[in-house]
Amino acid sequence: MINMTYTKFYISREIAELFPELRIGVLKSSNLTIARGDEELEIIKREAVDKAPRKDISADPRLILWVETYKKMGINPKKYPPTVVSLADRVARTKRLPAINTFVDSYLIIELKYFLPVGGYDLDKVRGSIHLRRSQGGERFVPLGSQKEEVTKPGEVVYADEEKILTRFWNYRDSEMTKITESTRNAVLMMEAPDRTVGDDELKNALEELSELITRFNGGHTSSFIENVEEGLAWNL
């Protein structure tokens, strides 16, 4: 099992100054047993889709928040749509959630229910600390589902470890190199609220429900907390 005591998460001062109300819900999971699928989980996924709004979703303030957040970062949200906007559009169009594995499917349920972006990494494939920062440009990145390498643009907001980019454009696309699979045993998830459009109670409830789903369908142990940039810029994972 990975010793997560030595993993730290940093938010750069530049990001903190740009988003002074930023809160990130963090959920760590260890000793996971992830399956390809589960019949009971599929029922919960269908229920989540049935309850999801299908009309005028673009007017939802939680989705507008991320469109405006991308614009504030200098990112074109039409060319690089925020993950939660992509998921909401996909479900409205297809009437179903993707089927990846019991861990990923669990957090997609919460992402759809709360319109809060959720993404994460296999911690055993993370090298050193995790940083939320701006890229200097030209940093290597292998997007999810591909083996073709990309490079970052100067100034784009990224998650990164000490060796590589983990996610481009904050939460637009995760890396193939740290994706969560059936062989993942230890993982960390990030749930982001850049301003008070999402209240503290809503973020807390989403994090608690996420923890319950992860444990129920993937076993292991979870711990969670909410990081607030008003209280600091570095935390132990």
C-alpha distance (Angstrom), angle and dihedral (degrees) to the residues before:
residue distance angle dihedral
M1 . . .
I2 3.79 . .
N3 3.79 116.9 .
M4 3.80 98.9 -126.2
T5 3.82 91.6 -175.6
Y6 3.79 88.0 86.9
T7 3.80 96.1 51.7
K8 3.80 116.0 94.0
F9 3.78 131.6 -172.9
Y10 3.80 119.5 -145.2
I11 3.80 131.1 -170.9
S12 3.78 112.6 -160.2
R13 3.79 117.8 -120.0
E14 3.81 89.1 -121.8
I15 3.82 91.1 59.6
A16 3.81 91.7 44.1
E17 3.81 91.3 52.4
L18 3.81 91.7 47.8
F19 3.83 92.0 48.6
P20 3.82 107.2 27.2
E21 3.82 92.5 168.9
L22 3.81 94.3 50.7
R23 3.80 116.5 139.5
I24 3.78 124.6 179.4
G25 3.78 122.1 -164.3
V26 3.79 109.3 -145.9
L27 3.79 124.4 -161.8
K28 3.81 121.1 -174.3
S29 3.80 121.1 -164.9
S30 3.79 127.8 -169.5
N31 3.82 135.8 -176.3
L32 3.79 91.4 20.9
T33 3.79 125.7 179.8
I34 3.80 105.2 -159.7
A35 3.81 121.0 -170.8
R36 3.76 131.6 -163.1
G37 3.79 91.0 -115.5
D38 3.80 146.8 -26.0
E39 3.81 129.2 -146.0
E40 3.80 94.1 -140.4
L41 3.78 91.0 49.7
E42 3.80 89.9 51.2
I43 3.81 88.9 57.3
I44 3.81 90.5 52.5
K45 3.81 90.0 48.4
R46 3.80 91.6 53.0
E47 3.81 90.6 48.6
A48 3.81 90.0 51.5
V49 3.80 90.8 51.4
D50 3.82 91.7 48.2
K51 3.81 90.6 53.7
A52 3.80 95.5 44.4
P53 3.83 117.8 103.5
R54 3.80 113.3 -104.8
K55 3.77 102.3 -177.6
D56 3.79 129.9 61.9
I57 3.81 91.3 -0.9
S58 3.80 89.8 151.9
A59 3.82 87.4 67.8
D60 3.80 93.4 58.2
P61 3.84 107.0 116.8
R62 3.81 91.8 -137.8
L63 3.80 90.9 58.5
I64 3.79 93.0 41.5
L65 3.80 86.5 53.6
W66 3.79 91.4 61.9
V67 3.78 94.8 43.6
E68 3.82 88.6 53.5
T69 3.81 91.7 42.8
Y70 3.80 90.6 56.4
K71 3.78 90.9 48.6
K72 3.81 89.7 50.2
M73 3.81 88.8 54.7
G74 3.81 91.3 49.9
I75 3.81 93.1 -108.1
N76 3.82 122.0 135.9
P77 3.85 103.1 -125.9
K78 3.79 91.5 -160.7
K79 3.80 93.4 55.8
Y80 3.80 93.5 36.9
P81 3.82 106.6 25.4
P82 3.81 117.6 -162.0
T83 3.80 111.6 -105.9
V84 3.80 94.8 -114.5
V85 3.81 91.7 51.4
S86 3.82 90.5 49.9
L87 3.80 91.5 49.7
A88 3.81 93.9 47.8
D89 3.81 91.4 49.0
R90 3.80 92.1 46.5
V91 3.80 94.1 50.7
A92 3.81 92.0 45.8
R93 3.80 88.2 52.7
T94 3.83 102.4 39.4
K95 3.84 101.4 26.2
R96 3.80 91.9 -134.6
L97 3.77 143.1 80.4
P98 3.80 120.8 -119.1
A99 3.80 118.3 -97.3
I100 3.81 110.6 -132.7
N101 3.81 109.4 137.0
T102 3.80 137.1 -49.3
F103 3.80 93.4 -86.4
V104 3.79 98.8 47.3
D105 3.81 92.3 39.3
S106 3.82 89.3 53.5
Y107 3.78 93.7 56.9
L108 3.81 92.8 42.8
I109 3.81 87.9 60.6
I110 3.81 90.5 56.4
E111 3.79 92.7 43.1
L112 3.80 90.2 54.5
K113 3.81 95.1 43.8
Y114 3.80 96.2 50.0
F115 3.83 100.8 23.7
L116 3.79 86.9 -128.0
P117 3.81 117.6 139.0
V118 3.80 113.5 -116.4
G119 3.79 125.7 -175.3
G120 3.74 138.3 146.8
Y121 3.75 154.5 166.5
D122 3.78 144.4 -113.0
L123 3.80 98.5 -107.4
D124 3.79 93.6 -152.0
K125 3.81 87.6 64.1
V126 3.80 95.4 47.8
R127 3.80 114.7 98.8
G128 3.77 115.3 -146.4
S129 3.80 122.0 -40.8
I130 3.81 128.0 -3.8
H131 3.81 117.3 -124.3
L132 3.79 133.2 -166.4
R133 3.81 103.0 -156.2
R134 3.77 146.7 121.8
S135 3.79 117.5 -79.2
Q136 3.78 121.1 -122.5
G137 3.82 87.0 -143.0
G138 3.78 132.0 -107.0
E139 3.81 94.4 60.9
R140 3.79 115.8 146.3
F141 3.78 121.5 -109.6
V142 3.82 133.9 171.9
P143 3.83 109.4 -157.1
L144 3.79 122.6 -136.3
G145 3.79 112.1 -83.8
S146 3.80 94.3 17.3
Q147 3.78 140.8 87.2
K148 3.79 93.3 -159.0
E149 3.77 114.1 108.2
E150 3.80 122.3 -130.0
V151 3.80 130.8 -172.6
T152 3.78 126.7 -135.6
K153 3.78 126.4 -113.4
P154 3.81 119.6 -117.3
G155 3.80 110.8 -90.9
E156 3.79 99.0 12.2
V157 3.80 115.3 140.2
V158 3.81 112.8 -112.6
Y159 3.74 144.5 168.9
A160 3.80 109.0 -130.0
D161 3.78 141.4 168.2
E162 3.80 124.0 -149.5
E163 3.83 93.1 -78.0
K164 3.79 110.3 28.0
I165 3.78 149.8 12.0
L166 3.81 112.9 -89.9
T167 3.82 100.1 -174.1
R168 3.81 132.0 9.5
F169 3.81 124.8 -139.8
W170 3.83 92.1 11.8
N171 3.82 96.9 -75.3
Y172 3.80 105.4 -3.4
R173 3.80 99.9 106.1
D174 3.82 134.2 -0.4
S175 3.78 127.4 -142.4
E176 3.78 124.4 -95.6
M177 3.80 88.1 -141.3
T178 3.82 96.3 64.8
K179 3.81 101.8 29.0
I180 3.80 118.8 141.1
T181 3.80 111.9 -110.7
E182 3.79 139.0 163.8
S183 3.80 88.5 -83.9
T184 3.83 93.4 56.1
R185 3.79 113.1 114.0
N186 3.82 101.5 171.6
A187 3.79 126.0 33.5
V188 3.78 143.8 165.2
L189 3.81 126.4 -148.7
M190 3.81 128.4 -161.3
M191 3.83 123.2 -154.0
E192 3.80 112.6 -171.4
A193 3.80 134.1 -152.7
P194 3.84 111.1 173.1
D195 3.82 96.0 -173.1
R196 3.80 143.5 2.6
T197 3.80 94.4 -77.0
V198 3.81 80.8 98.2
G199 3.80 110.9 51.5
D200 3.79 125.4 -138.3
D201 3.81 92.4 -111.9
E202 3.80 92.1 51.7
L203 3.81 91.5 50.3
K204 3.81 91.1 46.6
N205 3.82 92.8 49.3
A206 3.79 92.3 48.1
L207 3.79 90.9 50.5
E208 3.81 92.2 49.3
E209 3.81 92.7 49.1
L210 3.79 90.0 47.5
S211 3.80 90.6 52.7
E212 3.80 91.1 50.7
L213 3.79 93.5 50.5
I214 3.80 94.0 46.0
T215 3.81 92.5 50.8
R216 3.79 94.2 42.4
F217 3.79 96.0 53.0
N218 3.81 102.9 24.9
G219 3.79 104.9 32.2
G220 3.77 120.5 -150.0
H221 3.77 125.7 94.6
T222 3.81 130.2 -59.4
S223 3.77 134.1 -165.2
S224 3.78 126.6 -178.8
F225 3.78 142.9 -175.1
I226 3.81 139.4 166.5
E227 3.80 118.5 -113.9
N228 3.78 115.0 -148.4
V229 3.80 119.3 -167.4
E230 3.79 89.0 -149.2
E231 3.80 87.5 68.5
G232 3.81 100.7 43.8
L233 3.80 147.7 -45.5
A234 3.83 103.5 -116.7
W235 3.79 133.5 51.6
N236 3.79 138.8 175.7
L237 3.77 115.0 -112.9
